């Protein structure tokens, strides 16, 4: 068995893209707004269905 001496690499900083998600090419704000509205409608429906009247 041979010791390779690899282990210090885990302490190196992780390279991340400098652009945020909304700054990347291909981002569609209309689609993000649609998802937000649909999630709101779904939450309202779940709240109405689980209400004890």
C-alpha positions as CSV (number, residue, x, y, z in Angstrom):
1,X,0.0,0.0,0.0
2,X,1.3,3.4,-0.9
3,X,0.4,6.6,0.9
4,X,-0.4,9.4,-1.7
5,X,-0.5,12.3,0.7
6,X,-3.9,13.7,-0.5
7,X,-6.0,15.3,2.1
8,X,-5.2,19.0,2.3
9,X,-7.3,19.6,-0.8
10,X,-10.5,19.5,1.2
11,X,-9.5,22.8,2.9
12,X,-9.3,24.6,-0.4
13,X,-12.0,27.2,-1.1
14,X,-14.8,25.9,-3.4
15,X,-15.0,27.8,-6.6
16,X,-18.5,29.0,-7.2
17,X,-19.9,30.9,-10.1
18,X,-19.7,34.7,-9.6
19,X,-23.1,35.3,-11.2
20,X,-26.2,35.0,-9.1
21,X,-29.0,32.9,-10.5
22,X,-31.0,35.9,-11.7
23,X,-27.9,37.3,-13.4
24,X,-27.2,34.2,-15.5
25,X,-28.2,34.0,-19.1
26,X,-31.5,32.2,-19.7
27,X,-33.2,33.5,-16.6
28,X,-36.8,34.2,-17.2
29,X,-38.4,36.4,-14.5
30,X,-41.9,35.7,-15.9
31,X,-41.4,32.0,-15.2
32,X,-40.2,32.7,-11.7
33,X,-43.2,34.9,-11.1
34,X,-45.6,32.2,-12.4
35,X,-44.1,29.7,-10.0
36,X,-44.6,32.1,-7.1
37,X,-48.2,32.7,-8.0
38,X,-48.9,29.0,-8.5
39,X,-47.4,28.2,-5.2
40,X,-49.5,30.9,-3.5
41,X,-52.7,29.4,-5.1
42,X,-51.7,25.9,-4.0
43,X,-51.2,27.1,-0.5
44,X,-54.5,28.8,-0.4
45,X,-56.2,25.7,-1.7
46,X,-54.5,23.5,0.9
47,X,-55.5,26.0,3.7
48,X,-59.1,26.0,2.5
49,X,-59.3,22.2,2.2
50,X,-57.8,21.7,5.7
51,X,-60.0,24.4,7.4
52,X,-62.4,23.0,10.0
53,X,-65.6,25.0,9.4
